[in-house]
Amino acid sequence: PKQRSEWLALETEKALTRKSVEAILKRHFVL
């Protein structure tokens, strides 16, 4: 269970990072 929760946290962090990166890129392209 511990290993799975750590992996889940990593995947969530990756997804959030990807979303924020996309948002930043969109903002720059719009400007």
N, CA, C and O atoms as a DFTB+ gen file, in Angstrom:
124 C
 N C O
     1  1       0.830      -1.217       0.000
     2  2       0.000       0.000       0.000
     3  2       0.864       1.267       0.000
     4  3       0.560       2.239      -0.691
     5  1       1.942       1.238       0.783
     6  2       2.799       2.425       0.869
     7  2       3.415       2.733      -0.501
     8  3       3.448       3.881      -0.943
     9  1       3.901       1.675      -1.155
    10  2       4.521       1.873      -2.459
    11  2       3.515       2.470      -3.443
    12  3       3.844       3.361      -4.226
    13  1       2.286       1.960      -3.386
    14  2       1.266       2.424      -4.321
    15  2       0.908       3.886      -4.052
    16  3       0.714       4.659      -4.990
    17  1       0.820       4.264      -2.787
    18  2       0.457       5.647      -2.465
    19  2       1.565       6.593      -2.916
    20  3       1.293       7.704      -3.370
    21  1       2.821       6.148      -2.790
    22  2       3.934       6.990      -3.236
    23  2       3.871       7.173      -4.747
    24  3       4.069       8.274      -5.261
    25  1       3.589       6.062      -5.460
    26  2       3.487       6.131      -6.913
    27  2       2.327       7.038      -7.316
    28  3       2.431       7.819      -8.261
    29  1       1.226       6.921      -6.584
    30  2       0.052       7.739      -6.879
    31  2       0.381       9.215      -6.680
    32  3      -0.029      10.063      -7.472
    33  1       1.125       9.514      -5.617
    34  2       1.509      10.901      -5.357
    35  2       2.398      11.414      -6.487
    36  3       2.258      12.553      -6.932
    37  1       3.312      10.562      -6.944
    38  2       4.197      10.968      -8.040
    39  2       3.388      11.244      -9.301
    40  3       3.591      12.260      -9.966
    41  1       2.468      10.336      -9.630
    42  2       1.645      10.515     -10.829
    43  2       0.805      11.784     -10.724
    44  3       0.664      12.518     -11.702
    45  1       0.251      12.044      -9.546
    46  2      -0.565      13.246      -9.356
    47  2       0.294      14.485      -9.534
    48  3      -0.117      15.450     -10.178
    49  1       1.504      14.453      -8.955
    50  2       2.408      15.593      -9.063
    51  2       2.767      15.839     -10.523
    52  3       2.802      16.981     -10.982
    53  1       3.036      14.745     -11.252
    54  2       3.380      14.876     -12.671
    55  2       2.226      15.509     -13.439
    56  3       2.437      16.399     -14.263
    57  1       1.004      15.049     -13.167
    58  2      -0.169      15.572     -13.866
    59  2      -0.352      17.054     -13.558
    60  3      -0.627      17.847     -14.459
    61  1      -0.202      17.431     -12.290
    62  2      -0.371      18.834     -11.908
    63  2       0.704      19.686     -12.564
    64  3       0.426      20.786     -13.040
    65  1       1.938      19.175     -12.589
    66  2       3.034      19.926     -13.203
    67  2       2.749      20.127     -14.686
    68  3       2.945      21.219     -15.221
    69  1       2.283      19.065     -15.349
    70  2       1.993      19.157     -16.775
    71  2       0.908      20.206     -17.014
    72  3       0.999      20.993     -17.955
    73  1      -0.120      20.215     -16.160
    74  2      -1.215      21.178     -16.320
    75  2      -0.705      22.603     -16.150
    76  3      -1.053      23.481     -16.939
    77  1       0.115      22.841     -15.129
    78  2       0.617      24.193     -14.891
    79  2       1.538      24.621     -16.028
    80  3       1.520      25.783     -16.434
    81  1       2.341      23.694     -16.546
    82  2       3.233      24.018     -17.663
    83  2       2.403      24.389     -18.884
    84  3       2.712      25.361     -19.574
    85  1       1.349      23.619     -19.155
    86  2       0.482      23.924     -20.296
    87  2      -0.168      25.287     -20.118
    88  3      -0.274      26.054     -21.075
    89  1      -0.604      25.594     -18.901
    90  2      -1.244      26.882     -18.642
    91  2      -0.260      28.018     -18.877
    92  3      -0.613      29.037     -19.469
    93  1       0.978      27.843     -18.412
    94  2       2.002      28.883     -18.602
    95  2       2.278      29.062     -20.090
    96  3       2.369      30.190     -20.575
    97  1       2.411      27.958     -20.813
    98  2       2.681      28.049     -22.250
    99  2       1.536      28.756     -22.967
   100  3       1.772      29.616     -23.815
   101  1       0.309      28.402     -22.635
   102  2      -0.852      29.039     -23.265
   103  2      -0.841      30.534     -22.986
   104  3      -1.107      31.340     -23.877
   105  1      -0.530      30.903     -21.741
   106  2      -0.513      32.310     -21.361
   107  2       0.523      33.058     -22.203
   108  3       0.254      34.155     -22.693
   109  1       1.709      32.462     -22.370
   110  2       2.766      33.110     -23.140
   111  2       2.363      33.227     -24.609
   112  3       2.616      34.251     -25.245
   113  1       1.737      32.182     -25.145
   114  2       1.348      32.218     -26.552
   115  2       0.242      33.241     -26.786
   116  3       0.196      33.889     -27.832
   117  1      -0.649      33.382     -25.803
   118  2      -1.735      34.362     -25.946
   119  2      -1.146      35.765     -25.934
   120  3      -1.546      36.623     -26.721
   121  1      -0.187      35.993     -25.029
   122  2       0.455      37.301     -24.963
   123  2       1.448      37.402     -26.118
   124  3       2.115      38.425     -26.270
